[in-house]
């Protein structure tokens, strides 16, 4: 996975979607409300969520890359 890629993941409300804005391989993902740490073995991403129409919302979240799926929307 890479910066700018469209991804989806499972959330409590169903499937969520977003765009990878940063990949972190050494430390905490910045600019998100919950602490997520990335490492060389298990990178994490800062993701901008998108609305149902595919428009970026400005809301940032963090997830381990292993929990993401590439998607088209």
Secondary structure, 3 states (H helix, E strand, C coil): CCCCCEEEEEECCEEEEEEEEEEECCEECCCCCCCCEECCCCCEEEEEEECCCCCEEEEEEEEEHHHCEECCC
